[in-house]
């Protein structure tokens, strides 16, 4: 598909435009292409997707219903601001839900599942070695969702994806240097080793510890009012 003019978004095929716009916006959010406080203008998004404004408006409404976006009177939307308190609250929920998902998945993983997980770990390690923060974030996401898919629980996976949608804009504020510095000893390596041992408790603890540590790193970017801002430079 042709690249759209904004955000690296691609034009959407004519089949199921409403669902296509919704899925494309979710993918862009998960990829960290939007930042807290950023406005999502219906006309701009419609032009990027090469579709009419109506499916975009409906997609924004769905994301608002999931508490991912705030709607403006015009019908466009804005990414909610990231605050120290909000990030801590979200991290506490993610640690419980995602840690539990990792624990549930551990005994269900087949040899093929473990090998696939190792593949994503390899991608993480290669991205860290190259200093490629964008690829590191992508592989990090793929590693996590491959693991969570092994729960066999679609409802749980959907819940986790919604939590990631709410967290991703703030996570995009973490400077690449800080992200890759933390990646020198990636928690995913610990998780994979625990998966190989079938140590479900260790998987749960490693996932929860990483989520909380990342939230603490973001909290360090907060200003005097508690709002998290991009790091200088």
C-alpha positions as CSV (number, residue, x, y, z in Angstrom):
1,X,0.0,0.0,0.0
2,X,1.1,3.6,-0.6
3,X,2.5,5.6,2.3
4,X,0.3,8.3,3.6
5,X,1.6,11.9,4.1
6,X,1.5,11.8,7.9
7,X,2.9,9.6,10.6
8,X,4.1,6.9,8.2
9,X,0.5,5.7,7.8
10,X,-0.6,3.7,4.8
11,X,-3.7,4.0,2.6
12,X,-6.5,1.6,3.6
13,X,-8.2,-0.7,1.1
14,X,-11.9,-0.1,0.5
15,X,-13.1,-3.2,2.2
16,X,-14.3,-2.6,5.7
17,X,-13.0,1.0,6.0
18,X,-14.3,1.5,9.5
19,X,-12.4,-1.6,10.8
20,X,-9.4,-0.8,8.7
21,X,-9.1,2.7,10.1
22,X,-9.5,1.4,13.7
23,X,-6.9,-1.3,13.2
24,X,-4.4,1.1,11.6
25,X,-4.8,3.6,14.4
26,X,-4.3,0.9,17.0
27,X,-1.1,-0.3,15.2
28,X,0.2,3.3,15.0
29,X,-0.5,3.8,18.7
30,X,1.2,0.5,19.7
31,X,4.2,1.5,17.5
32,X,4.6,4.7,19.5
33,X,3.9,7.0,16.6
34,X,1.8,9.4,18.7
35,X,2.9,11.2,21.8
36,X,0.9,12.5,24.8
37,X,-0.9,15.7,24.1
38,X,-0.8,15.2,20.3
39,X,-3.9,16.0,18.4
40,X,-5.3,13.5,15.9
41,X,-7.1,15.6,13.2
42,X,-9.8,13.7,11.3
43,X,-9.0,15.4,8.0
44,X,-5.2,14.7,8.3
45,X,-5.8,11.1,9.2
46,X,-8.4,10.6,6.4
47,X,-5.9,12.0,3.9
48,X,-3.1,9.7,5.2
49,X,-5.4,6.7,4.9
50,X,-6.8,7.9,1.6
51,X,-10.4,7.4,2.8
52,X,-13.3,9.7,3.8
53,X,-13.5,11.3,7.2
54,X,-16.4,9.2,8.4
55,X,-14.5,5.9,9.1
56,X,-11.8,7.9,10.9
57,X,-14.3,9.6,13.1
58,X,-15.9,6.3,14.0
59,X,-12.5,4.7,14.7
60,X,-11.6,7.6,17.0
61,X,-14.9,7.2,18.8
62,X,-14.1,3.5,19.4
63,X,-10.7,4.4,20.9
64,X,-12.3,7.0,23.1
65,X,-14.7,4.4,24.4
66,X,-11.7,2.3,25.3
67,X,-10.3,5.3,27.2
68,X,-7.3,5.5,24.9
69,X,-8.1,8.9,23.4
70,X,-9.9,12.0,24.5
71,X,-12.4,13.5,22.0
72,X,-12.5,17.2,21.1
73,X,-15.7,19.1,20.3
74,X,-14.7,19.1,16.7
75,X,-14.8,15.3,16.7
76,X,-11.0,15.0,16.3
77,X,-9.1,13.5,19.2
78,X,-6.1,14.1,21.4
79,X,-3.7,11.7,23.2
80,X,-4.2,12.2,26.9
81,X,-1.3,13.8,28.8
82,X,1.1,11.5,30.6
83,X,1.4,12.1,34.3
84,X,3.5,10.5,37.0
85,X,0.4,9.4,38.9
86,X,-1.3,8.0,35.8
87,X,1.8,6.1,34.7
88,X,2.1,4.6,38.1
89,X,-1.5,3.6,38.2
90,X,-1.3,2.0,34.8
91,X,1.9,0.2,35.6
92,X,0.3,-1.4,38.7
93,X,-2.5,-2.8,36.6
94,X,-0.2,-4.0,33.9
95,X,2.1,-5.7,36.3
96,X,-0.8,-7.7,37.7
97,X,-2.5,-8.5,34.4
98,X,0.6,-9.1,32.2
99,X,2.5,-10.9,35.0
100,X,-0.5,-13.2,35.4
101,X,-0.6,-13.8,31.7
102,X,3.0,-14.8,31.6
103,X,2.4,-17.2,34.5
104,X,-0.6,-18.7,32.7
105,X,1.3,-19.1,29.4
106,X,4.4,-20.7,30.8
107,X,3.1,-24.3,31.2
108,X,1.2,-24.1,27.9
109,X,4.2,-23.2,25.7
110,X,5.2,-25.9,23.2
111,X,8.7,-26.4,21.9
112,X,7.7,-24.4,18.8
113,X,6.4,-21.6,21.0
114,X,9.7,-21.5,22.9
115,X,11.7,-21.4,19.7
116,X,9.5,-18.6,18.3
117,X,10.0,-16.7,21.6
118,X,13.8,-17.2,21.2
119,X,13.5,-15.7,17.7
120,X,12.0,-12.5,19.1
121,X,14.7,-12.4,21.8
122,X,17.3,-12.6,19.1
123,X,15.7,-9.6,17.3
124,X,15.9,-7.7,20.6
125,X,19.5,-8.5,21.0
126,X,20.4,-7.5,17.4
127,X,18.5,-4.2,17.7
128,X,20.4,-3.4,20.9
129,X,23.7,-4.1,19.3
130,X,22.9,-1.9,16.3
131,X,21.5,0.9,18.5
132,X,18.2,0.6,16.7
133,X,15.6,1.9,19.2
134,X,12.6,1.6,16.8
135,X,13.4,-2.0,16.0
136,X,14.0,-2.7,19.7
137,X,10.5,-1.4,20.6
138,X,9.0,-3.5,17.8
139,X,10.7,-6.7,18.8
140,X,9.9,-6.0,22.5
141,X,6.2,-5.8,21.5
142,X,6.3,-8.9,19.4
143,X,8.1,-10.8,22.2
144,X,5.5,-9.9,24.7
145,X,2.4,-10.6,22.5
146,X,3.8,-13.9,21.3
147,X,4.1,-14.9,24.9
148,X,0.6,-13.7,25.9
149,X,-0.9,-15.5,22.9
150,X,0.2,-18.7,24.4
151,X,-2.3,-18.3,27.2
152,X,-4.9,-19.4,24.8
153,X,-7.2,-16.7,26.3
154,X,-8.3,-14.1,23.6
155,X,-10.1,-12.0,26.1
156,X,-7.0,-11.6,28.3
157,X,-4.9,-10.8,25.2
158,X,-7.4,-8.1,24.2
159,X,-7.3,-6.6,27.7
160,X,-3.5,-6.4,27.5
161,X,-3.5,-4.8,24.1
162,X,-5.8,-2.1,25.4
163,X,-3.5,-1.5,28.3
164,X,-0.6,-1.2,25.9
165,X,-2.6,1.2,23.8
166,X,-2.9,3.5,26.8
167,X,0.7,3.1,27.8
168,X,2.4,3.3,24.4
169,X,2.3,7.1,23.8
170,X,4.0,7.7,27.2
171,X,6.6,5.0,26.5
172,X,7.5,6.8,23.3
173,X,8.9,9.6,25.5
174,X,11.6,7.4,26.9
175,X,14.8,8.5,25.2
176,X,16.3,5.9,22.8
177,X,19.6,6.2,24.7
178,X,17.9,5.3,28.0
179,X,15.9,2.5,26.3
180,X,19.0,0.9,24.8
181,X,21.0,1.3,28.0
182,X,18.4,-0.6,29.9
183,X,18.4,-3.2,27.0
184,X,22.0,-4.1,27.7
185,X,20.6,-6.6,30.2
186,X,17.2,-7.2,28.7
187,X,14.6,-8.6,31.0
188,X,13.3,-10.6,28.1
189,X,16.4,-12.8,28.4
190,X,15.5,-13.6,32.0
191,X,11.9,-14.3,31.0
192,X,13.0,-16.6,28.2
193,X,15.3,-18.5,30.5
194,X,12.4,-18.9,33.0
195,X,10.1,-20.1,30.3
196,X,12.7,-22.8,29.4
197,X,12.8,-23.9,33.0
198,X,8.9,-23.8,33.2
199,X,9.3,-21.4,36.2
200,X,6.0,-19.6,35.9
201,X,6.5,-17.6,39.1
202,X,9.8,-16.3,37.8
203,X,8.2,-15.3,34.5
204,X,5.5,-13.4,36.4
205,X,8.0,-11.6,38.6
206,X,10.3,-10.6,35.8
207,X,7.4,-9.2,33.7
208,X,6.0,-7.2,36.7
209,X,9.5,-5.9,37.7
210,X,10.2,-4.7,34.2
211,X,6.9,-2.9,33.9
212,X,7.4,-1.1,37.2
213,X,11.0,-0.2,36.4
214,X,10.0,1.3,33.1
215,X,7.3,3.4,34.8
216,X,9.9,4.6,37.3
217,X,12.2,5.6,34.4
218,X,9.3,7.6,32.8
219,X,8.5,9.2,36.2
220,X,12.0,10.7,36.1
221,X,11.0,12.8,33.1
222,X,8.1,14.4,35.0
223,X,8.1,18.2,35.5
224,X,7.2,20.0,38.8
225,X,3.5,19.5,38.0
226,X,3.9,15.8,37.5
227,X,3.4,15.9,33.7
228,X,5.9,13.7,31.8
229,X,7.7,15.6,29.1
230,X,10.1,14.5,26.4
231,X,13.7,14.4,27.5
232,X,15.8,17.5,26.4
233,X,17.8,16.8,23.2
